[in-house]
Amino acid sequence: MTDKATASTPLFPDDKQDKATDGAGHRARLRQRLLDQDDTALLDHEVIEYLLALAIPRRDTKPLAKALIARFGTLAAVLTADSRTLMQVPGLGETSVAALKIAQVSALRLLREPVVNLPVIGSWQALLDYLRADMAHLTVERVRILYLNSRNMVISDEKMSDGSVDEAAIYTRQVIQRALELGAVSLIMVHNHPSGNPSPSRQDIAITRDISEAGRRLNISVHDHIIIGRDGHFSMKAEGLI
């Protein structure tokens, strides 16, 4: 049975309702551990359990949370899974999937803040943390471009395309034309490898060099091409490929 949001079942129940629907007090103990301790207070499946409990408070969400960890492997993989994929899991519906996705959105916005408010070159680790949180667990390739101004601050963070499990389109003319439209002086290319291995392919290297050369003619520099995978990241600049 999937969850159903009704007028009598609020998305975020107050404490009195929560206690009434959790006779054993398990949920209350989770809440207290969360409030009294640090970010390690709850196990991964308990984080998911509590998120789901906010959406479907009259149901024991522990078995569903454990099933999600078993299927996807990690908390990060659950939160970043595509909504349509999550909707196919028995027991999940729109309300519970939305509870998981709002946690992902909140985390991404927290990580994105230093990226957009500080010079990227001086906050490189923050950029990597943001990109890994957003892209490391995707099941298809995604290409995005970060366009920068003369102070190395992000003008625009744009998703260019989503592709298949092993390929996404990126076009030199499209990338450079958008840079000119935005008045960007530099850019950072990013894409992910759903296989988990961030090592570049020959095609990755070739398109990077094509865009770098096209940009150089118009005084637009390519700072880096970063490839994100579950196993880490690869920087073409750090490896001397740009």
Order of alpha helices (4+ residues) and beta strands (2+ residues): alpha-alpha-alpha-alpha-alpha-alpha-alpha-alpha-beta-beta-alpha-beta-alpha-beta-beta
